[in-house]
Amino acid sequence: MGIVAGLDSSPDFTRIVVCDTDSGAVLRQGYAQHPVEVPESGGRPSDVDPQAWLLSLGEAAGGGLLEGVQAIGVSAQQNAVVPLDAQGNTVRPAMVGGDKRTQVAAADLVDALGGREAWAHAVGCVPQAAQPITKLRWMARTEPENARRTAVLLQAHDWLVWQLLGRPVRRTTDRGGASGTGYWSAATGAYRPDLVELALGHQVMLPEVIGPADAAGTTPEGLMISVGTGETMAAAFGLGIGLGDAVVSLGASGSVMAVHPEALVDGSGMITALADATGMHLPVVTTLNAVRALRGAAELLGLPDLESLSDLAMKSTPGSHGLVLLPYLEGERTPNLPHTAGTLAGLRRESMKAEHLARAAFEGMLCGLADALDVLRGRGVEVRRVFLLGPAAELPAVQAAAPMLFGTQVVVPQPADYAAIGAARQAAWALGASQGTLDVRNPPAWQGAVAQVLEPGDELAVGQAVRQQYVAVREQTHPGAL
């Protein structure tokens, strides 16, 4: 038996889990907030000093948490870009998250390469405001001196691994993190330096992409550091999803990803072709409107929270007495309708009740995510069961409607630090591969997430009828959008 640790440096905090290498059982845990000032306007900052991540890590690991640990895996927030100069110093604070400043830069890049389809074929994704490549374009246009000084590009997990190893000459990353940059292709497994030059104005040093079971290095104290990965890939690894599994994440916006054996090239740009942390692929489809549609409905109905909205919705029946909500409140990405608005259809005297509108909000949100699932299914992605993530997954109205609308088994995992667990599993893999006890092609067989399993049962036909009603309204309102 050995002991490994996984740390997850999210936008707000660092979580650390210490796990048994054989079973994956969590032995102890640590937590610390990031010492980052909140902007006066509220929300999260767009610029963060990476040293804040190290300070948080040190606090979370205090009190002997890492005693006896043989290897550490690192998961960190995706889309954070850390520009370094030739001496390894940060040129400016890390640009993190969905940075609205870069929306014009994203459109600029799409045009510069010849459109969405050109980008999809080049790197498997179309530039978006959050992506590192778009942030580089913004920096070149807005901070040309910082752009000129930039000699090395790292992401958050790359930078943390590099710091833990004592800032060695060799800098590494993993294929999962690289696939989200906008300048590495999951299909070819190679960087596109020309796209970095297109965005930044010149070429730079990029970290070496090493294998899923490889170690990034070993500290002078003999502690192995695995390659690390992005939060999405680490969470998928921690959940233990495999072929036939899809993950539906319910945040303000929604996302659907699934494990697939090959990268998907989607000329429409709806599918983002990410790589995972094991050697497989994670095609992702995003919707702009998930829980934000529920919050909008709760506000409209004068309800204090989503639990109250769910209780009200459970007083209605499947189909919401004919009410259909297309929840395109912020425009939409799937289908690609950035400038549209939501639609409420099917109003009749008998349907004009609060409980039916509440139910229509849940069904509209889930039908929109079912559309995203169908985009993947239409490209040959097998979906036998769906993992449903996010606090809203616990709501009775979601659990009642999701199996019949998705048309498959739905798994609701118990809350856990899955990204940190995935990072620890990666560390165990690297440790076992180095000791010859694990194959580099097969990760440790840890127990999967403890979960509630929901079956569509006898309501599958009812769910199909609700979906058909939703699709009919979508086609009438936005013909040919999907």
Residue pairs with C-beta under 8 A, 6 or more apart in sequence:
1 20
1 21
1 22
2 20
2 21
2 22
2 70
2 71
2 428
2 431
3 18
3 19
3 20
3 21
3 27
3 68
3 69
3 70
4 18
4 19
4 21
4 69
4 70
4 71
4 72
4 73
4 424
4 427
4 428
4 431
5 16
5 17
5 18
5 19
5 65
5 66
5 69
5 71
5 72
5 73
5 424
5 427
6 16
6 17
6 19
6 72
6 73
6 74
6 75
6 234
6 238
6 419
6 420
6 421
6 422
6 423
6 424
6 425
6 426
6 427
7 14
7 15
7 16
7 57
7 60
7 61
7 72
7 73
7 74
7 75
7 160
7 420
7 423
8 14
8 15
8 16
8 75
8 76
8 231
8 234
8 417
8 419
8 420
8 423
9 34
9 53
9 56
9 57
9 74
9 75
9 76
9 77
9 156
9 157
9 160
10 76
10 77
10 231
10 419
11 34
11 44
11 77
11 96
11 97
12 33
12 34
12 36
12 44
13 31
13 32
13 33
13 34
13 56
13 60
14 30
14 31
14 32
14 34
14 53
14 56
14 57
14 59
14 60
15 29
15 30
15 31
15 60
15 417
15 419
15 420
16 29
16 30
16 31
16 57
16 60
16 61
16 65
16 66
16 420
17 26
17 28
17 29
17 417
17 420
17 421
17 424
18 26
18 27
18 28
18 29
18 65
18 66
18 69
18 424
19 25
19 26
19 27
19 421
19 424
19 425
19 428
20 27
21 70
21 428
21 431
21 432
21 444
22 444
23 446
23 447
24 421
24 424
24 425
24 428
24 444
24 446
24 447
26 421
28 65
29 65
29 417
30 60
30 61
30 62
30 63
30 65
31 60
32 56
32 57
32 59
32 60
33 56
34 48
34 52
34 53
34 55
34 56
35 52
35 55
35 56
36 45
36 48
36 52
37 45
38 44
38 45
39 45
44 96
44 97
45 96
46 95
46 96
46 97
46 99
46 100
46 101
47 92
47 93
47 94
47 95
47 96
48 80
48 93
48 94
48 96
49 90
49 93
49 94
50 82
50 90
50 93
50 94
50 156
50 159
53 76
53 156
53 159
53 160
54 160
54 163
57 160
66 72
69 223
70 223
70 224
70 431
71 215
71 223
71 224
71 225
71 226
71 427
71 428
71 430
71 431
72 164
72 223
72 224
72 225
72 226
72 423
72 427
73 225
73 226
73 228
73 229
73 234
73 422
73 423
73 424
73 425
73 426
73 427
73 428
73 430
74 157
74 160
74 161
74 164
74 225
74 226
74 228
74 229
74 423
75 157
75 228
75 229
75 230
75 231
75 233
75 234
75 235
75 419
75 420
75 422
75 423
76 155
76 156
76 157
76 160
76 228
76 230
76 231
77 96
77 97
77 156
77 230
77 231
78 155
78 156
78 177
78 180
78 230
78 231
78 232
79 96
79 97
79 98
79 130
79 131
79 132
79 155
79 180
80 94
80 95
80 96
80 97
80 132
80 155
80 156
81 94
81 95
81 132
81 135
81 136
81 153
81 154
81 155
81 181
82 90
82 94
82 153
82 154
82 155
82 156
82 158
82 159
83 90
83 91
83 92
83 139
83 146
83 149
83 150
83 152
83 153
84 90
84 91
84 150
84 151
84 152
84 153
84 154
85 91
85 149
85 150
85 151
85 152
86 151
86 152
88 152
88 167
91 146
91 149
91 150
92 139
92 143
92 146
94 156
94 159
95 132
95 135
95 138
95 139
96 156
97 130
98 129
98 130
99 129
99 130
99 135
99 138
100 129
101 129
101 138
101 142
102 129
102 130
102 134
102 135
102 137
102 138
103 129
104 138
105 127
105 129
105 134
105 135
105 137
105 138
105 141
106 127
106 128
106 129
106 131
106 134
106 137
108 137
108 141
109 119
109 127
109 133
109 134
109 137
109 198
109 199
110 116
110 119
110 126
110 127
112 198
113 119
113 122
113 195
113 198
116 126
116 267
116 268
116 269
117 267
117 268
117 269
119 125
119 126
119 127
119 182
119 269
120 126
120 265
120 266
120 267
120 268
120 269
120 271
120 273
121 265
121 267
122 185
122 192
122 195
123 182
123 183
123 184
123 185
123 186
123 192
123 195
123 273
124 179
124 185
124 186
124 187
124 263
124 264
124 265
124 266
124 272
124 273
124 274
125 131
125 180
125 182
125 269
125 272
125 273
125 274
126 269
126 272
127 133
127 134
127 137
127 182
128 134
131 180
131 181
131 182
132 153
132 155
132 180
132 181
132 182
132 183
133 181
133 182
133 183
133 195
133 196
133 199
134 182
134 199
136 147
136 153
136 196
136 199
136 200
137 198
137 199
137 200
139 146
139 147
139 150
139 200
140 147
140 199
140 200
140 201
144 201
147 200
147 201
148 201
148 202
150 200
150 204
151 204
151 205
152 171
152 204
152 205
152 206
153 196
153 204
153 205
153 206
153 207
154 162
154 171
154 173
154 207
155 173
155 177
155 181
155 230
157 173
157 174
157 177
157 228
157 229
157 230
158 171
158 172
158 173
158 177
158 207
158 228
160 228
161 172
161 216
161 225
161 227
161 228
162 168
162 171
164 219
164 225
165 216
165 217
165 218
165 219
165 225
166 219
166 220
168 217
170 208
170 217
171 205
171 207
171 208
172 207
172 208
172 209
172 210
172 214
172 216
172 217
172 227
173 207
173 208
173 209
173 210
173 227
173 228
174 209
174 210
174 212
174 227
174 228
174 229
174 233
174 277
175 184
175 186
175 189
175 209
175 212
175 275
175 279
176 229
176 230
176 232
176 233
176 274
176 275
176 276
176 277
176 282
177 228
177 229
177 230
177 233
178 184
178 191
178 207
178 209
178 275
179 185
179 186
179 273
179 274
179 275
180 230
180 232
180 272
180 274
182 195
182 199
183 191
183 192
183 193
183 195
183 196
183 199
183 206
184 190
184 191
184 192
184 209
185 191
185 192
185 263
186 263
186 273
186 274
186 275
186 281
187 262
187 263
187 265
187 273
189 209
191 206
191 209
193 203
193 206
196 203
196 204
196 206
197 203
210 216
210 227
211 227
211 279
211 440
212 227
212 277
212 278
212 279
212 426
212 429
212 440
212 443
213 429
213 430
213 433
213 438
213 440
213 441
213 443
214 226
214 227
214 430
214 433
214 440
215 224
215 225
215 226
215 227
215 430
215 434
216 225
216 226
216 227
216 228
217 224
217 225
218 224
218 225
219 225
224 427
224 430
224 431
224 434
225 427
226 423
226 426
226 427
226 429
226 430
226 431
227 426
227 430
228 423
228 426
229 237
229 277
229 422
229 423
229 426
231 419
232 257
232 274
232 282
232 284
233 274
233 275
233 276
233 277
233 282
233 422
234 277
234 418
234 419
234 420
234 422
234 423
234 426
235 389
235 418
235 419
235 422
236 247
236 257
236 259
236 276
236 277
236 282
236 422
237 276
237 277
237 278
237 422
237 425
237 426
237 443
238 416
238 417
238 418
238 419
238 420
238 421
238 422
238 423
238 424
238 425
238 449
239 247
239 387
239 413
239 418
239 422
239 448
239 449
240 446
240 447
240 448
240 449
241 247
241 259
241 387
242 259
243 259
243 260
243 261
243 280
243 382
244 259
244 382
244 383
244 384
244 385
245 258
245 259
245 383
245 384
245 385
245 386
245 387
246 256
246 257
246 258
246 373
246 376
246 381
246 383
246 385
246 386
246 387
247 255
247 256
247 257
247 258
247 386
247 387
247 389
248 254
248 255
248 256
248 369
248 373
248 386
248 387
248 388
248 389
248 402
248 406
249 255
249 256
249 257
249 389
249 390
250 290
250 291
250 365
250 388
250 389
250 390
250 391
250 392
250 393
250 398
251 290
251 291
251 390
252 290
252 291
252 292
252 295
253 286
253 287
253 288
253 289
253 290
253 292
253 330
254 286
254 287
254 289
254 290
254 291
254 365
254 368
254 369
254 372
255 284
255 285
255 286
255 287
255 372
256 284
256 285
256 286
256 287
256 369
256 372
256 373
256 375
256 376
257 274
257 282
257 283
257 284
257 285
258 282
258 283
258 376
258 381
258 382
258 383
259 276
259 280
259 281
259 282
260 280
260 281
260 282
260 283
260 381
261 280
261 281
262 281
263 273
263 275
263 281
263 283
264 271
264 273
264 281
264 283
264 379
264 381
265 273
266 273
266 379
268 336
269 336
270 285
270 333
270 334
270 335
270 336
270 375
271 283
271 284
271 285
271 375
271 376
271 379
272 283
272 284
272 285
272 286
273 281
273 283
274 281
274 282
274 283
274 284
275 281
275 282
276 282
277 422
277 426
278 443
279 441
283 376
283 379
283 381
285 334
285 372
285 373
285 375
285 376
286 333
286 334
286 372
287 332
287 333
287 334
287 368
287 369
287 371
287 372
288 328
288 330
288 331
288 332
288 333
289 327
289 328
289 329
289 330
289 332
289 342
289 365
289 368
290 365
290 368
290 369
290 392
291 306
291 365
291 390
291 392
292 329
292 330
293 325
293 327
293 329
293 342
293 361
293 364
293 365
293 368
294 306
294 309
294 361
294 362
294 365
294 392
295 306
296 329
296 361
297 309
297 325
297 357
297 358
297 361
298 304
298 305
298 306
298 308
298 309
300 357
301 309
301 312
301 354
301 357
301 358
303 309
303 312
306 392
306 395
307 395
309 358
309 361
309 362
309 397
310 358
310 362
310 395
310 396
310 397
310 398
311 396
312 354
312 355
312 358
313 355
313 358
313 359
313 361
313 362
313 397
314 359
314 396
314 397
314 400
315 355
315 358
316 353
316 355
316 356
316 358
316 359
317 359
318 359
318 363
318 401
318 404
318 459
318 462
318 463
318 465
318 466
319 363
319 462
319 465
319 466
319 469
320 346
320 351
320 356
320 357
320 359
320 360
320 363
321 346
321 348
321 350
321 351
321 353
321 356
322 346
322 348
322 351
322 469
323 344
323 345
323 346
323 347
323 351
323 356
323 357
323 359
323 360
324 343
324 344
324 345
324 346
324 360
324 363
324 364
324 469
324 470
324 473
325 342
325 343
325 344
325 345
325 357
325 360
325 361
325 363
325 364
326 342
326 343
326 344
326 345
326 364
326 368
326 470
326 473
326 474
326 477
326 478
327 342
327 361
327 364
327 365
327 368
328 337
328 340
328 341
328 342
328 343
329 341
329 342
331 337
331 338
331 339
331 340
331 341
332 338
332 340
332 368
334 368
334 371
334 372
334 375
334 482
335 371
335 474
335 478
335 481
335 482
336 481
337 478
337 481
340 478
343 473
343 477
344 357
344 360
345 473
345 476
345 477
346 469
346 473
358 397
359 397
362 395
362 397
362 398
362 401
363 401
363 405
363 466
363 470
364 470
366 398
366 401
366 402
366 405
366 406
367 405
367 466
367 467
367 470
367 471
369 406
370 405
370 406
370 407
370 467
371 474
371 482
373 383
373 386
373 406
374 482
375 482
376 383
377 383
383 408
384 408
384 409
385 408
385 409
385 410
385 411
386 402
386 406
386 408
386 409
386 410
386 411
387 410
387 411
387 412
387 413
387 449
387 451
388 398
388 402
388 410
388 411
388 412
389 413
392 398
393 399
393 412
394 412
399 410
399 412
399 452
399 454
401 463
402 410
402 454
403 409
403 410
403 454
403 455
403 456
403 457
403 459
403 463
404 456
404 457
404 459
404 460
404 462
404 463
404 464
404 466
405 463
405 466
405 467
406 456
406 463
407 456
407 460
407 463
407 464
407 467
408 456
409 453
409 454
409 455
409 456
410 453
410 454
410 455
411 449
411 451
411 452
411 453
411 454
412 451
412 452
412 453
412 454
413 449
413 450
413 451
414 449
414 450
414 451
414 452
416 449
416 450
418 449
425 443
425 444
425 446
426 443
428 438
428 443
428 444
428 446
429 438
429 443
429 444
432 438
432 444
433 439
433 440
438 444
456 463
474 481
474 482
475 481
